[in-house]
Amino acid sequence: MEITKDYLASIIDHTLLKPNATAKDVDHLLEEAVMYHFGTVCIRPCDLRYVHHNLEGTGVKTCTVLGFPWGIQSIENKVKEAYAAVRDGADELDIVINRGYLKGGRHDLSKKELNDIVIRVNENIVIKAILETCELTEEEIKTACKIAEESGVDYVKTSTGLYEGATVKAVKLMHKTVPNLGVKASGGIKDWETAYKMIKAGATRIGTSSSVKILSEYMKKFPSEQAEEHKVD
């Protein structure tokens, strides 16, 4: 595959989910997102209306999290969160799955909590299932990916960013298990070298709060790349 500066920016979810983030922090995130043309901003549900309003017409999409950070809300409450998020302007929803359902063999409930959201929101809404791969075995990762695919989501995502974060091994496994879904690598991706490894492993989306640093490092490494392309083996 080929990576250009524009492509790299377009697959980045520029993220701010810190519980103590201020309005000034949100404004700074928006300024960076528009300046660097990142694909989306991923922000807290409480920021959605403001962010959606301020991104209108910029081409940058709005993403938020549901069931964050542990995924332990009831299915009904996750559905309510989804309704509220779409109402407030979310283009994309990142849903933390209930790992207790998965580990306990309640795959019917694992599928239901995702599918109930998929069938109740506009089909244009992009939905990603956050697996928290560092807490799952390889078999559980594969099972979670298959459940996500059967539920109709668009992406599987490695992590919330609160634990170990993304690994190349997990991204490769996810991509191999569900090649028809997107894979979002998130958590601990703080530089271009790490982002590159994730993309090479199969990630089609990068979730990070170090977006500007990653893009800047890319441009320093490939300073002549305006329209040229950097090929990934």
N, C-alpha and C positions, 0 to 999 in steps of 0.2 A: 504494500500500500504506500501511498504518498502523503506526506505531511507538508502543508504550507503554514505560514503564519496565520492566515485567515482560518484555515481548517482547525488548527490548534485552538485558537480563541473560541471558535464556534462550538467545540465539544466541552468547553469548561463550564461547570456550574459554579459560579463565583459565590462563595458561601459565607454566611454570617449567622450562626446559630447560638452564639454565646448568650447565656441567660442574662448577663449584665450589660449587654450591648446597649448603647445610648442612641438617641435620635441622630446625633452627630456621626456616630459610627455607621449608621444606616445610610446617611447622606453620602458619606465617603465611599461606601460600597457602590452606591448607584453611580457616582461620578466615575469611578474606575470601570464599572461595567460598560457604560456608554463610551468612554474614552477608548477602551481596548476592544470593544465589540464582542464581549463575551456572549456565549449562547444564552445563558440564563443567569439569574441570581437566585440562590437558594436561601430563603430567609424564614424567620419564625412566623407562625400564623398571625401573631399580633401586629406584624408589620405589613401584612398583605395589601390592605387597601391603599395605604400610603405609597408603597412600592409600585403597585400596579398603575396608580394614577401618574406617578412620576416617570414611568417607563413607556407610557403610551407613545407610539410613533417612533420609538428608538430602534425597534427591531430586536431588543433584548427581552426575553421571556421571563416569566415569574414562576418560581418553583417554591413549594413549601413542604414541610414534613407533617406526617400524621402518626399518631401513636408514639410520638417522640418523648423520651429516648429509649424506653424499654419495651414498647409494644404490648403492654399489659392491659390496655383499655379494652372494654367489651367490644364485640363486633358492632353492636348498635351505635356505640359512641364513636367508633372509627368512621362509620358511615356518616354520622352527623358532622364530624370534623371535615370529611370530604365535601359535603354539601356546603358548609360554611366557607371552606377554602375556595371552592369554585365561584361561589357568590361574591367573594371578596377579590376575585381577579386572578386566581392561580391558573396557570397554563399547564403546570406539571405537579404531580403529587408523589412524594417519596414516602412509602408506608413501611413502618417498622413491623415486621411480622411478629407474631406471638411464638417465641421459641419454645415455650412450654408445651404448646400444642404439638409442635414438630417433634420435639424430643420424646413426648409422651405417646407418640403414635396416633395422635388425633388429626390425621391428615384431612379428614372431612372438614374440621373446623379451620385448619390452615388454609384450605382452598376456599371455604365459604367467606372468610374475612376479606380476602382479596377480591373474589368474584362479586360479592355484594357491592363493593365499591365500583368495580369495573362496569357493572350493568346499570348502576344508578347515576353515573356522571356522563357528561357529554362525551361522545366518541372521539372528539378532538383533544381531549385531555390525555396527556402522556402520564402513564403510571409506572412507578418503579417500586419493586419490592426490596426492602433492606433486610438482608439475611443475618448480618453480624457474623460473618464467616469465621472469625477467630474463636467463636464459642461452639462451632459445629464440627463434627467429624466430616471426613470426605464424603462418606455415604449420605450424611445428613445434608450436606451442601447440594449433592446431586438430587436428592429427594426434594429439597426446597426449590431448586431450580425448575424441576419438572412440575411441581405444584403451581409455581408461579406461571409457567407457560400454559398449563391447563386452565388457569384462572383468567387468562386473557390480558395479563399485564404486558407492558412494552419492554421493560428492562428488569434485570436483576442487579442489585447493588450490594457491594461488599459489606459496608459498615456505616454506623452512625458517626464514627470519628471519636467516640468516647473510649474505645478500647484499643486493641492492637492496630486496627486499621487494615488497609488493603495489603495483600501480598500477591506477588507474581503467580505463585502456585495456585492460589484461590481463583484469581482472574482466569488463568488458563483452564482450570477445571470448569468454571462456570460457562466460559465460551464454548468449550468442547461439549458440555452437557446440553446446552440450549443455543445452538449456533444461529437460530432464527430470531433470538432476542438480543437486544442491546445489553451491554455489560457496563455498569458504572463502577469505576474504582474510586473509592473514597476513604479518607482517613490516613494521615501520615504522608500525604503526597505534597512535599514542600519544595521540590526543585525539578528542573527539566529532566535530569537524568532519571529520576524516579517515575515521572510522568511518561517518559519515553518507554521505559520498561513495561509499564502497564498497558500502553497502547500496543506495543509489540506483542504482548501476551493476549490481546484480544479486547481490551477496553475500548468502548466507543464513546464513553463519556468519562470525564474526570471531575470529581467533586473536591474542591480545595479552597482554602482561604488564602493560599499563597499564589493565586492566579497571576498577579502582576510579576512576581519574581520568576515564575516559570516561563512566562512569555518573554520577559526581558533576557533571561538566560538563553532561551532559544535564539533570539535575535543576535545576541553576542556570538553565539556559536556559528550561526549562519548569517553573517552581516550583509551579504549580497542578496539575500533572499527577499525579494519583493514579490515577484511573480513566479520565481523559480520554486522548485519543489525538493523536499528532502525525502528520499526514499527509505522506507523501513523494510528491512529484509523479512 
